[in-house]
Amino acid sequence: MRFVKRNNKNLLPALVILVGALAVFFLVTGQRTARIAPPERPAGAPAADCELCNKPLVRGKEVVVRNGGAQHLYRCVHCALTAMAAMEEARAKAFSGQEHKSIEIMKKVKGWEVKPASAIFLVLPEAGDECIDRHQTFVDEGEFARYLKAHPQLEAKSPKKFTILHLAEMLEAGKAAGAN
């Protein structure tokens, strides 16, 4: 007890400086870490929400778009194509609605391409704010027909099939209408 009383005068200023320095350190490094590092997610997990519509992504159904060195994740092919329309060049990877086969969509300065070239797109109005089953891509017309047969509620809506060229025209018309 006598030691504490005798040395309090020397210890107090050092303690105040140490606590102040630690507080400043944690404030500065805590803010810097929050700005630099994104929130941690399990490896391979998609971001929480679509970058365009802000709806939650569905694992395995998200569309990955690469533009330059950046990677973007979208909930459905409709959001991905809409975002790509504003980009000069981009490449998307989607999976077909029925058989989960890989489909690559490329937007270049010269126009749009898709692999396989036989790919078909389904774009129906959303129902109940849900897009996943209504905005799909398929490797060919056969898969499109099988998907509709498996989803009779969609077949009743008389859905149209679109090629990438049809969709590109619609996206360009939308951009032109938005510019007016």
C-alpha positions in Angstrom: 0.0 0.0 0.0 2.8 2.4 0.8 4.4 1.7 -2.6 1.2 2.7 -4.5 0.8 5.9 -2.5 4.4 6.9 -2.9 4.6 6.2 -6.7 1.1 7.4 -7.7 2.4 10.8 -8.8 4.9 9.2 -11.3 2.5 6.5 -12.5 -0.6 8.5 -13.2 0.7 10.6 -16.1 2.2 7.6 -17.8 -1.1 5.6 -17.3 -3.1 8.5 -18.8 -0.8 8.7 -21.8 -0.9 4.9 -22.3 -4.7 4.7 -22.2 -5.0 7.7 -24.5 -2.6 6.2 -27.0 -4.4 2.8 -26.9 -7.8 4.5 -27.5 -6.4 6.4 -30.5 -4.8 3.3 -31.8 -8.0 1.2 -31.6 -10.1 3.9 -33.1 -7.8 4.5 -36.0 -7.0 0.9 -36.8 -10.6 -0.2 -36.2 -11.9 2.3 -38.8 -9.2 1.5 -41.3 -9.8 -2.2 -41.0 -13.6 -1.7 -41.6 -12.9 0.3 -44.7 -10.3 -2.0 -46.2 -11.5 -5.5 -45.4 -14.9 -6.7 -46.6 -17.0 -8.6 -44.1 -15.8 -12.2 -43.8 -17.8 -14.8 -45.6 -17.2 -18.5 -45.9 -15.0 -19.4 -48.8 -16.9 -19.5 -52.1 -20.0 -18.0 -50.6 -21.7 -15.3 -52.7 -22.3 -11.8 -51.5 -25.5 -11.3 -49.6 -27.4 -9.3 -52.3 -27.6 -8.8 -56.0 -25.7 -5.7 -57.1 -28.6 -4.4 -59.2 -31.9 -5.3 -57.5 -30.6 -5.8 -53.9 -32.5 -9.1 -53.5 -30.6 -12.0 -51.8 -28.5 -14.1 -54.0 -29.4 -17.8 -54.3 -26.3 -20.0 -54.1 -25.7 -21.9 -57.4 -28.1 -19.6 -59.3 -26.2 -16.4 -59.2 -24.7 -14.9 -62.4 -21.1 -13.9 -62.3 -20.1 -10.9 -64.5 -16.5 -10.0 -65.0 -15.7 -6.5 -66.3 -12.0 -5.6 -66.5 -10.6 -6.8 -63.3 -13.8 -6.6 -61.3 -16.3 -9.4 -60.5 -20.0 -8.7 -60.0 -22.7 -11.0 -58.7 -26.3 -10.8 -59.8 -29.4 -12.7 -58.7 -30.6 -13.6 -62.2 -29.7 -13.3 -65.9 -32.0 -10.4 -66.3 -30.1 -8.3 -63.7 -26.8 -9.4 -65.2 -27.8 -8.5 -68.8 -29.2 -5.1 -67.6 -25.9 -4.3 -65.8 -23.8 -5.5 -68.8 -25.7 -3.2 -71.1 -24.1 -0.3 -69.3 -20.6 -1.8 -69.6 -18.4 -1.4 -72.7 -17.1 -5.0 -72.5 -18.1 -7.8 -70.0 -18.3 -11.5 -69.7 -20.9 -13.4 -67.7 -21.3 -17.0 -66.6 -24.7 -18.3 -65.9 -26.1 -21.8 -65.5 -29.1 -23.2 -67.4 -32.4 -23.4 -65.7 -33.2 -27.1 -66.1 -29.9 -28.9 -66.5 -27.5 -26.5 -64.8 -25.1 -26.3 -67.8 -22.7 -23.5 -68.2 -23.6 -20.6 -70.5 -21.2 -17.8 -71.3 -22.5 -14.4 -72.3 -20.1 -11.8 -73.8 -20.7 -8.2 -74.5 -18.1 -6.6 -76.7 -17.8 -3.3 -78.4 -19.0 -5.0 -81.6 -22.1 -6.6 -80.0 -23.2 -9.6 -77.9 -22.4 -13.2 -78.2 -23.4 -16.3 -76.2 -21.9 -19.8 -76.0 -23.5 -22.1 -76.8 -24.9 -20.1 -79.8 -28.1 -22.1 -79.4 -28.8 -20.5 -75.9 -32.4 -19.3 -75.3 -33.5 -16.8 -72.6 -36.8 -16.7 -70.7 -37.8 -13.3 -69.3 -41.2 -13.1 -67.8 -42.6 -10.4 -65.5 -41.9 -11.1 -61.8 -44.6 -12.6 -59.6 -44.7 -11.6 -55.9 -41.3 -9.9 -56.3 -39.7 -13.2 -57.3 -37.5 -13.5 -60.4 -35.5 -16.7 -60.1 -37.9 -19.0 -62.0 -38.9 -16.3 -64.5 -35.5 -15.0 -65.6 -33.6 -18.0 -66.9 -31.2 -19.1 -69.6 -31.1 -22.5 -71.4 -28.6 -24.2 -73.7 -31.2 -24.7 -76.4 -34.9 -24.8 -77.2 -35.2 -28.4 -76.0 -34.1 -27.5 -72.5 -36.4 -24.5 -72.6 -39.4 -26.8 -73.5 -38.4 -29.2 -70.7 -38.2 -26.4 -68.2 -41.7 -25.1 -69.1 -43.1 -28.6 -68.9 -41.6 -28.9 -65.4 -43.1 -25.5 -64.4 -46.7 -25.5 -65.7 -47.5 -22.3 -63.9 -45.0 -20.5 -66.2 -46.2 -22.4 -69.3 -49.7 -20.9 -68.7 -48.2 -17.4 -69.1 -47.4 -18.1 -72.8 -43.7 -17.3 -72.3 -41.6 -16.2 -75.3 -38.1 -17.4 -75.9 -35.5 -14.8 -76.7 -32.1 -15.1 -78.3 -29.2 -12.9 -77.2 -29.8 -10.8 -80.3 -33.4 -10.1 -79.3 -32.4 -9.2 -75.8 -29.6 -6.9 -77.1 -32.1 -5.0 -79.2 -34.4 -4.6 -76.2 -31.5 -3.5 -74.0 -30.4 -0.9 -76.6 -34.0 0.3 -77.0 -34.2 0.7 -73.2 -31.0 2.7 -73.1 -32.2 4.9 -76.0 -35.6 5.5 -74.2 -33.7 6.3 -71.0 -31.5 8.9 -72.8 -34.6 10.9 -74.0 
